């Protein structure tokens, strides 16, 4: 009895499993959130300068308070505030900061090419968790009234509009941009009479 061997495939013919297949997909590096420390002062200064250059309204109706300061000032802020950075490998993708003393969120920023990946949502979730851990009753931020994507992001994170028609922010081309106030309760329960807090602006997010 003769054993039947499978027919040999002509090596000149394309393999049916790979025929028409394109190049293998490159997997995106995993996005990691981490809290910056005093040793990250140079990185934080570079990020804030990038935010200011692209979206100055992220700092409300005044210039970035740390503009022109040396690294010690940035290190002091990192010791005092909770500053989160989203990164993939060595590349920063976005950032967000919480000032616990004023219960204010500022400098929420995701680079344009990385928006739509849930990075802004993760940054906000991290700050809300930090606020809960510190026992903060209420968080506030300011956002441009016409920035629908950012307002939608904050609404999904639990923020709601609590005021408007107040301060204005200076844009890159010298125009004034109307801001609205949004607030969230980290514990998830709104009080009957929310207390006012000092406000800072949250910029472009994604």
C-alpha positions, 0 to 999 in steps of 0.5 A: 500500500502506497502512502499518498503525499500531499501535492507540492505547491509551486513556490512561484505561486502566492501563498493563499494565506498571504495573497493580497495581504498588506504589510503587518500593522504596527501596534501603537505603544500603550498609553501610560498615565503618570504623576509628574514629580519635582524631577520632571520640572524641565518636561513640565516646563516644555509641556506648559510652553507647548500648551501656551503656544497652541492654546493660550486660553488654557490658562484663562484670561491671563498669561501663563503664571509660570511663563519666564520662570526658572526650573525651581518654580516648575518643580515647586508646582509639581510638589504642590499640585497633582500634574498628570502626563499621558505618554506612549514610550518617551513621547508626551501625548497630553497633560492635566493639572489639579491645584488642590488649594483652589480645587481648580483644574487647568492645562487640560491638553491632548496633542491634536494628532492623538485626540479621539483616543480617550486620553483626555477622559483618562486624564480627567478621571485621574484628577477626579480620583486624586480629588476624591482622595484629598476629600475635595468637595467640588472641582471647577474649570473654565472652558471656551464657550465655543469649544464643543468637543472639550465641553462634551468631554467634560460633561461626560466626565461629570462636569456641568455648566454652572456659569457663563458670560464671565471672563474672557481668554486671549487667543493666539491671534489676539481675539478674546474668547468667551469662557464658561464655568463648569464644575464637578463633584468628585464624590458624585453627589451635588450639594444644594448650594455649591461653593464658589472656587477660584477658576482656571481654564481647561484648554483643548482636550481629546 
